[in-house]
Amino acid sequence: MATGERDGQVVGHAGLERESDHPERAEVALEIADALQGKGLGTALLCQLAQVADELGIQVLDAEVLAENHKMLRVFRDCGYPVKVHSLPGVQLVELRTSLAAKDLKPLEPPNQAAWQGS
């Protein structure tokens, strides 16, 4: 689990659960305090989680995102890892690959980091 804190309070967390029948995959979940959504905290936590997952041998993070939750879909895309989205009625199935070729790596700095650190 990755967490973000502001003024000593947890304001966001991201966690994963490895799939027992497919250990190279894990389901990911994120939750960010309403007041801090859209400030880069979710992207930062997801990026950290993807790095740890890769170190653990997890190749794909899976998530089910409500079709109308465009902000959450953007979090996955902003992380910089390859993302596939499969549409079903009312839900988007998101697959995020946790490893990249060295030539494809880009800095994983969250946008507007000061906004969620309480600066």
C-alpha positions in Angstrom: 0.0 0.0 0.0 1.2 3.5 -0.7 -0.2 6.5 1.3 -0.2 10.2 1.1 -0.3 12.4 4.2 -1.0 16.1 4.8 -0.8 17.6 8.3 -0.4 14.1 9.7 -3.6 12.8 8.2 -3.9 10.2 5.5 -5.4 11.9 2.5 -5.0 9.1 0.0 -4.0 5.5 -0.4 -3.4 3.0 -3.2 -3.3 -0.7 -2.7 -3.1 -3.9 -4.7 -4.1 -7.5 -4.3 -2.3 -10.2 -6.4 -4.6 -12.5 -8.3 -4.1 -16.0 -6.8 -4.7 -17.8 -10.1 -2.5 -15.3 -12.1 0.3 -14.1 -9.8 1.7 -11.8 -12.5 -1.5 -9.7 -12.2 -3.0 -7.7 -9.4 -6.1 -5.6 -8.8 -5.4 -2.0 -7.9 -7.6 0.4 -5.9 -7.1 4.1 -5.2 -8.9 6.5 -2.9 -8.1 10.2 -2.6 -9.7 12.8 -0.3 -12.2 14.9 -2.2 -10.4 18.1 -1.5 -7.2 16.8 -3.0 -8.5 15.2 -6.1 -7.1 16.6 -9.4 -3.8 17.7 -7.7 -1.6 14.8 -8.7 -1.7 12.7 -5.5 -3.5 9.8 -7.2 -1.0 9.8 -10.0 1.9 9.8 -7.6 0.5 7.0 -5.5 -0.3 4.9 -8.6 3.2 5.4 -10.0 4.8 4.3 -6.8 2.6 1.3 -6.6 3.4 0.3 -10.2 7.1 0.5 -9.4 6.7 -1.7 -6.4 4.5 -4.1 -8.3 7.1 -4.4 -11.0 9.8 -5.2 -8.3 7.4 -7.9 -7.0 7.1 -9.5 -10.4 3.6 -8.2 -11.0 3.4 -7.3 -14.7 -0.2 -5.9 -14.9 -2.3 -3.8 -12.6 -6.1 -4.2 -13.3 -8.9 -1.9 -12.3 -12.6 -1.5 -12.9 -13.4 2.2 -13.3 -17.0 3.6 -13.7 -17.4 4.8 -17.3 -18.2 8.3 -16.2 -15.1 8.6 -14.0 -12.9 10.3 -16.6 -10.6 11.7 -13.8 -9.7 8.2 -12.7 -9.0 7.1 -16.3 -6.7 10.2 -16.6 -4.8 9.1 -13.5 -3.9 5.8 -15.1 -2.8 7.5 -18.3 -0.8 10.3 -16.6 1.4 7.7 -14.8 3.4 7.1 -17.9 3.0 3.3 -18.1 1.3 1.6 -21.1 -2.5 1.4 -20.5 -5.2 -0.5 -22.2 -8.9 0.2 -21.6 -11.7 -2.2 -22.5 -15.2 -0.8 -22.5 -18.2 -2.7 -21.1 -21.6 -1.2 -20.3 -21.1 1.2 -17.4 -17.5 0.2 -16.7 -14.0 0.6 -18.1 -11.6 -2.3 -17.5 -8.1 -0.8 -17.2 -4.9 -2.7 -17.6 -1.6 -0.9 -16.6 1.7 -2.6 -17.6 4.2 -2.2 -14.8 7.4 -2.3 -16.7 8.8 -0.2 -19.5 11.8 -0.4 -21.8 14.5 2.0 -20.6 14.1 4.1 -23.7 10.4 4.6 -22.8 10.8 5.8 -19.3 9.8 9.3 -18.4 10.1 11.0 -15.0 7.3 10.0 -12.6 7.0 13.4 -10.9 3.5 14.1 -9.8 2.0 17.4 -11.1 1.5 20.1 -8.5 3.1 18.0 -5.7 3.1 21.0 -3.3 -0.7 21.1 -3.4 -1.0 17.8 -1.6 2.0 18.1 0.7 0.5 21.0 2.5 3.1 23.5 1.3 
